[in-house]
Amino acid sequence: MYAATPRGGALRAVGSRAPAATPRARLRAALLRQWREAQRCAAMNVPTGTVKRGRA
């Protein structure tokens, strides 16, 4: 039969996750995301909010 491990390999330890983002880091990330989206929309000459972020 098949091995009882996930597709990517062995299970990871729970403690290896990244630490929780601080509110300041979350705000900074959100502002950078909006800035990048605005720049992309301006370059494409389309209204802001109509361009998908990341992968479609």
C-alpha positions as CSV (number, residue, x, y, z in Angstrom):
1,M,0.0,0.0,0.0
2,Y,1.0,3.6,0.3
3,A,3.1,5.2,3.0
4,A,1.3,7.1,5.7
5,T,3.2,10.4,5.1
6,P,2.0,13.5,3.4
7,R,2.9,14.1,-0.3
8,G,5.8,16.5,0.5
9,G,7.5,14.1,2.9
10,A,7.7,13.7,6.6
11,L,5.5,15.7,9.0
12,R,7.1,18.9,10.2
13,A,7.6,19.8,13.9
14,V,4.9,22.1,15.2
15,G,7.5,24.4,16.7
16,S,9.1,25.2,13.4
17,R,6.4,27.6,12.2
18,A,7.3,31.2,11.8
19,P,6.5,33.5,14.7
20,A,3.2,35.4,14.7
21,A,3.5,38.7,12.8
22,T,3.3,41.8,14.9
23,P,0.6,44.3,14.2
24,R,3.2,46.7,12.8
25,A,4.5,44.0,10.4
26,R,1.0,43.3,9.3
27,L,0.2,46.9,8.6
28,R,3.5,47.3,6.7
29,A,2.8,44.3,4.6
30,A,-0.7,45.6,3.8
31,L,0.5,49.0,2.8
32,L,3.2,47.5,0.6
33,R,0.6,45.2,-1.0
34,Q,-1.6,48.2,-1.8
35,W,1.3,50.3,-3.1
36,R,2.4,47.5,-5.4
37,E,-1.1,47.0,-6.7
38,A,-1.5,50.7,-7.3
39,Q,1.8,50.8,-9.2
40,R,0.8,47.8,-11.3
41,C,-2.6,49.3,-12.1
42,A,-1.0,52.6,-13.1
43,A,1.4,50.8,-15.4
44,M,-1.4,48.9,-17.0
45,N,-3.6,52.0,-17.2
46,V,-6.5,50.3,-15.4
47,P,-8.5,51.3,-12.3
48,T,-7.1,50.2,-9.0
49,G,-8.8,47.1,-7.6
50,T,-9.2,45.4,-10.9
51,V,-5.8,43.6,-11.0
52,K,-5.5,40.2,-9.3
53,R,-2.8,39.9,-6.7
54,G,-0.5,36.9,-6.8
55,R,-1.4,34.0,-9.0
56,A,-4.7,33.8,-10.7
